[in-house]
């Protein structure tokens, strides 16, 4: 059996606004034997700063290193639903750590859907720009080749988080978990 499935973990990757956090919460309700872990929240707890503060005070590269450190610390953990930050899967080491420790799901959504979901959220450091909708499209264009390296893609446009979670659960069951 592929080592991606030996740890009983599920990882959700994708753009901000693709539904990772809300789907992870719905999935945790459907799978109460798994523990929900939001990587951004865990980093905020460890650093005692918000993600925006980390970006502005220490820089994006420092934040990306925090993500890698967190994933290394999760290598031996099991029974997790890991909801990642939008940039976590871009680094090869992070992709490898997630794939070795979980079944990876890419939650995808159109730029329009993502913009509608995040337009009122002021805690998105990468969207603090003149044209956030254009920035979202650019980020998807840059990142999608990495996101598509996840084992399974779930399109979240026109789906509730619960519908996406049910789809993930059905696929997860097929892998013998």
Backbone as a ProteinNet text record, in pm:
[ID]
protein_1_A
[PRIMARY]
XXXXXXXXXXXXXXXXXXXXXXXXXXXXXXXXXXXXXXXXXXXXXXXXXXXXXXXXXXXXXXXXXXXXXXXXXXXXXXXXXXXXXXXXXXXXXXXXXXXXXXXXXXXXXXXXXXXXXXXXXXXXXXXXXXXXXXXXXXXXXXXXXXXXXXXXXXXXXXXXXXXXXXXXXXXXXXXXX
[TERTIARY]
85.3	0	88.7	46.2	117.9	133.3	253.7	279.3	196.4	138.7	54.5	-67.4	-102	-225.7	-203.3	-79.4	-52.9	-78	-80.1	-90.5	-233	-330.7	-471.3	-498.4	-410.5	-430.8	-488.4	-561.1	-615.1	-559.5	-503.9	-456	-535.7	-578.2	-650	-557.3	-535.5	-447.9	-523.4	-472.5	-534.8	-525.6	-582.3	-580.4	-659	-623.6	-709	-848.1	-949	-1085	-1137.6	-1056.7	-1103.7	-1193.8	-1195.6	-1283	-1212.4	-1081.4	-1006.3	-1052.8	-1060.1	-1096.2	-1239.6	-1331.6	-1472.4	-1499.8	-1436.4	-1452.6	-1388.6	-1274	-1206.9	-1295.8	-1362.6	-1453.4	-1570	-1626	-1735.8	-1686.9	-1568.1	-1509.6	-1486.2	-1442.3	-1420.6	-1552.1	-1662.6	-1793.1	-1831.2	-1797.7	-1829.1	-1735.7	-1615.9	-1514.6	-1462.8	-1544.1	-1505	-1382.7	-1340.9	-1220.4	-1092.6	-1104.8	-988	-985	-864.6	-843.6	-815	-886.6	-867.2	-746.7	-658.4	-540.6	-531.1	-546.2	-531.1	-386.5	-309.9	-167.5	-143.7	-221.7	-202.5	-228.1	-331.9	-364.9	-253.6	-200.1	-91.5	32.7	62.7	178.5	154.6	33.7	2	20.8	-21.8	-4.6	143.6	221.7	364.5	440.5	406.6	477.9	422.1	300.3	231.3	212.3	189.1	162.5	59.6	-17.1	-106.7	-24.5	-84.7	-14.5	25.4	-64.9	-32.8	85.9	90.9	203.1	333.6	326.7	447.4	498.6	408.2	447.2	511.5	448.7	499.5	624.2	634.9	748.7	867	838.6	946.9	961.9	860.8	869	805.6	773.1	708	798.9	927.6	1018.8	1024.9	1024.7	1023.4	895.7	783.4	656.2	660.3	715.4	723	810.2	914.4	998.5	920.5	836.8	750.6	659.1	607.2	520.5	596.2	719.3	799.2	830	866.7	895.8	773.5	657.6	534.2	510.4	525	501.9	600.9	724.5	823.6	781.3	724.2	678.3	553.8	483.9	362.7	390.6	515.6	549	503.9	505.5	469.6	325.4	251.7	113.5	19.3	-88.1	-189.2	-327.4	-423.5	-564.4	-588.8	-529.7	-543.7	-615.2	-688.6	-735.4	-651.2	-563.4	-470.6	-519	-558.9	-600.3	-481.4	-427.3	-303	-328.6	-227.4	-229.5	-214.3	-256.6	-258.3	-123.4	-14.9	117.2	197.2	144.1	222.4	265.9	181.1	209.5	304.8	345.7	433.5	576.9	620.1	756.8	763.2	863.8	877.6	885.8	960.3	973.3	837.6	756.8	624	533.7	539.3	460.6	499.8	630.5	677.9	631.4	643.2	600.8	452	371.3	226.3	190.1	251.5	219.2	266.3	375.9	424.8	338.2	264.2	193.4	41.2	-10.5	-155.4	-203	-333.4	-399.1	-428.6	-374.2	-383.5	-497.5	-575.9	-688.2	-665	-667.6	-660.8	-802.8	-836.9	-967.2	-951	-1016.8	-1003.1	-1132.8	-1118.2	-1233	-1189.6	-1286.7	-1257.4	-1211.7	-1139.7	-1100.4	-1220.2	-1331.4	-1451.5	-1505.9	-1515	-1563.7	-1472	-1343.1	-1247.7	-1261.2	-1268.6	-1282.5	-1408.2	-1519.8	-1644.9	-1631.3	-1555.6	-1540	-1446.6	-1348.6	-1246.6	-1249.7	-1336.8	-1331.1	-1345.5	-1411.4	-1428.1	-1331.8	-1239.6	-1143.8	-1017.2	-990.2	-873	-746.2	-756.1	-639.1	-575.9	-571.2	-511.5	-395.1	-274.3	-162.6	-131.8	-151.9	-120.4	-223.8	-338.2	-442.1	-448.6	-353.6	-346.6	-283	-362.6	-313.7	-428.9	-396.6	-495.1	-608.4	-574.8	-675.8	-670.4	-737.2	-728.2	-782.4	-884.8	-939.3	-835.9	-764.4	-657.5	-545.7	-512.7	-407.8	-444.8	-570.6	-616.5	-595	-634.7	-616.8	-468.9	-383.4	-238.5	-184.3	-227.9	-180.9	-223.8	-347.7	-394.3	-309.1	-285.6	-204.4	-64	-4.7	129.7	131.3	28.9	30.5	-34.8	-123.3	-204.1	-120	-7.4	76.3	124.1	141.7	181	60.4	-49	-170	-214.2	-199.2	-243.1	-158.2	-50.4	30.3	-33.2	-137.2	-212.7	-275.4	-305.2	-358.9	-495.6	-582.9	-720.1	-761.3	-833.4	-886.4	-1036.9	-1078.9	-1220.8	-1254.7	-1346.7	-1388.3	-1495.7	-1471	-1562.5	-1657.6	-1646	-1743.1	-1882.8	-1977.7	-2118.5	-2140.4	-2048.9	-2066.6	-2060	-2139.9	-2126.4	-2004.5	-1949.2	-1838.7	-1877.4	-2003.4	-2048.2	-2051.9	-2093.6	-2094.8	-1952.2	-1859.7	-1719.2	-1664.5	-1698.1	-1651.7	-1706.9	-1832.3	-1890.9	-1819	-1785.3	-1711.9	-1575	-1506.6	-1374.8	-1387.8	-1487.6	-1508.2	-1530.5	-1611.2	-1636.4	-1508	-1427.2	-1300.1	-1205.8	-1199	-1113	-1148.1	-1276.8	-1322.2	-1273.2	-1265.6	-1221.3	-1074.6	-999.5	-858.5	-838.8	-950.1	-940.3	-929.7	-964	-952	-1084.7
-119.5	0	124.4	225.6	353	416	466.2	524.1	648.5	708.8	827.6	795.3	670.1	637.1	560.1	538.5	456.2	527.5	656.3	730.6	767.7	737.9	770.7	920.1	1001.5	1145.6	1190.6	1301.3	1366.1	1507.4	1550.1	1688.1	1758.2	1879.8	1963.5	2076.3	2086.8	2191.2	2270.8	2389.4	2472.9	2619.6	2700.7	2846.1	2888.5	3006.8	3068.7	3081.6	3060.6	3074.5	2955.1	2850.4	2732.5	2644.9	2672.2	2599.1	2503	2514.7	2419.7	2419.1	2534.9	2542.1	2497.7	2548.1	2514.4	2367.7	2317.3	2176	2088.1	2129.1	2052.1	2042.6	2151.9	2149.8	2054.2	2058.5	1967.1	1822.5	1799.7	1665.8	1613.8	1702.2	1663.3	1621.3	1681.6	1640.2	1502	1475.6	1346.1	1235.5	1274.5	1177.9	1215.8	1198	1243	1171.4	1061.2	991.2	1060.7	1159.6	1235.3	1371.7	1423.5	1552.4	1658.1	1768.3	1878.3	1962.1	1986.9	2069.2	2173.7	2300.2	2412.7	2460.3	2444.3	2477.1	2625.2	2714.2	2857.1	2888.4	2830.4	2852.4	2799.2	2680.8	2623.1	2712.4	2766.7	2856.6	2984.3	3038.1	3158.1	3131.8	3015.5	2980.1	2971.9	2904.9	2887.7	3020.6	3104.9	3231.4	3345	3323.7	3427.4	3555.7	3535.8	3643.7	3593.7	3686.9	3647.8	3623.4	3559.1	3535.8	3669.5	3767.2	3899.7	3961.8	3947.3	4002.1	3930	3798.8	3723.4	3772	3786.2	3834.5	3972.4	4064.5	4202	4216.2	4140.4	4155.6	4066.5	3946.4	3849.8	3806	3834.7	3803.2	3670.3	3660.4	3539.2	3417.5	3433.1	3318.8	3258.5	3344.2	3295.8	3214.4	3267.6	3197.4	3061.4	3057.2	2930.9	2828.9	2876.9	2787.1	2734.1	2818.2	2773.9	2660.8	2672.1	2567.5	2434.9	2439.9	2318.3	2257	2338.9	2289.8	2220.9	2282	2222.7	2086.4	2077.2	1949.3	1842.9	1880.9	1784.5	1731.3	1817.2	1775.9	1687.8	1687.8	1606.2	1469.1	1444.3	1321.2	1194	1192.8	1071.5	1071.7	1176.8	1189.2	1114.5	1064.3	993.2	1047.9	1010	1043.9	1195.1	1262.9	1407.8	1447	1556.3	1630	1756.1	1770.2	1882.1	1982.3	2098.7	2207.2	2301.8	2311.1	2385.6	2528.8	2611.8	2744.9	2733.4	2835.8	2832	2812.5	2853.2	2841.2	2721.7	2646	2537.3	2431.8	2397.8	2288.4	2330.8	2457.4	2506	2456.7	2440.5	2393.4	2242	2195.7	2051.9	1973	2022	1949.8	1936.6	2040.4	2034.9	1936	1938.1	1840.6	1698.4	1674.6	1540.5	1499.2	1590.5	1559.1	1530.2	1609.1	1586.8	1456.3	1429.7	1307.6	1181.5	1191.8	1076.1	1047.4	1146.7	1135.1	1142	1155.4	1172.1	1148.9	1136.8	1137.2	1284.3	1336.8	1480.3	1509.5	1610.7	1656.7	1802.1	1830.9	1967.8	2019.3	2118.5	2182.9	2299.3	2289.5	2393.6	2471.9	2596.5	2684.4	2789.8	2846	2948.4	3077.6	3163.2	3292.2	3373.3	3367.5	3441.4	3389.7	3258.5	3198.3	3235.9	3224.5	3257.5	3403.8	3492.4	3634.7	3659.5	3599.4	3617.9	3569.3	3462.8	3405.6	3487.9	3555.7	3623.9	3776.5	3833.7	3978.1	4064.7	4016.6	4096.3	4056.6	3966.6	3919.5	4004.9	4079	4167.6	4096.5	3968.5	3893.7	3808.8	3859.5	3789.2	3874.1	3855.3	3943.8	3949.8	3840.6	3840.8	3917.3	3950.9	4023.7	4171.3	4216.5	4358.9	4431.5	4448	4507.7	4582.1	4648.5	4731	4649.8	4534	4454	4309	4280.4	4145.3	4035.7	4065.5	3962.9	3922.5	4018.7	3989.3	3911.1	3949.1	3880.6	3734.1	3707.3	3569.4	3488.3	3543.5	3473.2	3446.1	3544.5	3526.7	3416.7	3417	3316.1	3176.3	3162.4	3031.6	2987.3	3078.2	3046.3	2999.3	3065.2	3028.3	2897.8	2873.4	2764.8	2635.2	2642.6	2525.7	2403.8	2424.5	2309.8	2232.1	2302.2	2235.2	2170.5	2245	2191.3	2062.1	2055.9	1938.2	1814.5	1831.4	1717	1642.8	1700	1630	1505.7	1407.5	1280.5	1297.1	1380	1392.2	1538.2	1577.2	1713.7	1711.5	1804.9	1824.8	1968	1984.2	2117.7	2166.5	2282.3	2330.1	2439.1	2482	2578	2517.5	2597	2554.9	2435	2415	2309.4	2371.9	2318.1	2358.6	2285.7	2335.4	2263.1	2119.7	2100.3	1966.9	1873.9	1926.2	1845.1	1805.8	1900.1	1869.2	1766.6	1781.8	1688.4	1547.3	1538	1406.8	1341.7	1421.2	1369	1317.1	1392.4	1350.5	1220.9	1213.3	1094.4	971	982.9	868.6	822.7	916.3	880.1	818.1	876.3	825.9	681.1	650.6	514.5	415.5	459.8	373.1	333.1	414.3	383.1	294.4	236.6	137.5	192.4	318.6	378.7	379.4
0	0	0	-68.2	-77.8	60.6	90.7	223.1	250.8	147.4	169.6	255.1	270.9	340.3	469.5	506.6	623.8	755.9	756.4	881.7	919.8	835.9	862.3	866.4	813.4	811.6	678.4	683.7	564.7	563.1	450.6	436.4	327.5	359.5	263.8	222.2	91.9	39.5	-65.8	-95.9	-197.9	-161.7	-246.8	-229.5	-106.5	-56	44.1	-16.2	63.3	13.5	-63.8	-76.7	-149.7	-63	65.8	156.4	249.3	262.1	344.5	490	551.2	694	719.2	639.8	662.4	628.6	525.7	490.5	597.4	648.5	754.3	878.5	913	1029	1004.3	884.3	850.2	851.2	800	797.4	939.1	1027.7	1167.5	1233.7	1192.7	1245.2	1192.8	1067.2	1007.1	1056.6	1098.6	1141.2	1280.4	1381.8	1515.8	1573.3	1511	1556.2	1508.9	1419.6	1373.1	1440.7	1458.1	1523.7	1417.6	1424.8	1330.7	1372.3	1276.2	1300.5	1189.1	1225.9	1132.5	1141.7	1034.8	1044	1074.4	1012	1039.8	1186.9	1243.1	1383.9	1474.3	1440.7	1520.4	1517.1	1399.2	1387.2	1466.5	1460	1538.6	1688.3	1734.4	1876.2	1912.7	1828.9	1856.2	1852.3	1755.8	1736.8	1822.4	1875.6	1953	1870.6	1740.9	1645.7	1545.2	1485.6	1377.2	1251.1	1154.3	1027	965	967.4	912.7	984.4	1116.6	1193	1159.5	1143.7	1106.1	970.8	874.1	741	750.7	824.5	828	914.2	1023.7	1115.1	1080.6	1029.5	1007.8	863.1	780.8	639	601.7	473.7	424	435.3	407.8	412.6	553.3	655.3	793.3	818.5	771.9	788.5	719.2	598.9	524.6	599.6	665.8	745.9	866.6	925	1036.1	989.8	868	813.7	803.6	752.1	737.5	873.2	968.4	1103.8	1163.6	1147.5	1198.9	1134.7	1003.5	935.4	980.4	1001.5	1051.6	1187.6	1270.1	1402.9	1397.8	1285.5	1270.5	1209.2	1170.5	1097.5	1168.2	1298.4	1371	1420.4	1391	1437.9	1344.4	1402.3	1323.5	1356.3	1272.9	1293.5	1294	1196.9	1185.8	1056.7	1065.7	949	949.2	851.2	846.9	742.8	790.4	701	688.7	567.7	547.4	502.3	516.1	457.9	307.2	235.4	89.3	23	89	28	74.3	168.2	227.9	126.6	32.5	-60.4	-172.4	-174.7	-280.9	-264.2	-140.6	-114.5	-126.6	-197.6	-220.7	-90.8	5.6	132.7	201.1	194.2	255.5	181.8	49	-29.1	9.6	17.4	51.9	191.2	287.3	424.4	430.4	361.5	362	291.5	178.6	103.7	175.6	249.3	323.8	445.8	491	617.6	603.7	480.8	468.5	326	315.1	184.6	155.1	46.4	17	-79.2	-43.4	-124.6	-162.3	-291	-341.3	-354.9	-272.7	-284.8	-381	-495	-597.2	-610.5	-650.1	-674.2	-775.5	-843.9	-944.4	-875.4	-948.1	-890.3	-841.4	-913.8	-874.1	-742	-728.4	-603.9	-488.3	-509.1	-402.8	-362.5	-460.5	-429	-345.6	-384.5	-310	-166.6	-146.7	-12.5	76.6	16.9	99.7	91.3	11.6	-14.7	109.9	212.5	333.7	446.1	416.4	516	508.1	614.2	616	661.8	696.9	744.2	635.2	516.1	402.3	350.9	404.7	369.2	219.7	149.2	5.7	-76.1	-14.7	-87.2	-48.9	29.4	62.5	-56.1	-161	-285	-351.9	-461.7	-531.2	-593.8	-653.2	-722.1	-672.6	-559.4	-503.6	-594.6	-673.8	-762.9	-868	-921.2	-1018.1	-950.3	-826.8	-751.8	-728.7	-697	-677.4	-804.5	-918.3	-1046.1	-1073.4	-1043.6	-1062.6	-971.7	-845.4	-750.3	-792.9	-837.3	-884.7	-1002.7	-1095.4	-1213.2	-1173.5	-1074.6	-1029.1	-950.7	-871.5	-774.6	-819.6	-916.5	-949.4	-988	-1054.5	-1093.2	-970.4	-858.1	-734	-666.7	-661.9	-600.3	-668.4	-799.5	-875.3	-844.4	-768.2	-725.5	-607.8	-550.2	-445.8	-506.7	-423.9	-473.2	-540	-480.7	-529.6	-533.4	-636.8	-646.3	-619.6	-535.3	-505.4	-546.3	-638.5	-682.3	-586.1	-523.3	-419.5	-467.5	-592.5	-646.7	-631.5	-587.4	-576.4	-484	-387.9	-288.6	-150.2	-60.4	79.3	136.3	246	310	345.7	387.9	423.8	302	186.3	63.9	24	33.4	2.1	100.9	229.1	331.8	306.4	267.9	237.2	119.7	19	-97	-54.4	30.4	81.4	160.6	246.4	328.6	241.2	137.6	49.3	-19.3	-63.3	-127.9	-26.1	90.8	198.6	232.4	238.2	268.2	162.2	37.5	-70.6	-55.6	18.8	41.1	163.2	214.2	320.2	459.7	478.3	612.4	680.9
[MASK]
+++++++++++++++++++++++++++++++++++++++++++++++++++++++++++++++++++++++++++++++++++++++++++++++++++++++++++++++++++++++++++++++++++++++++++++++++++++++++++++++++++++++++++++++++

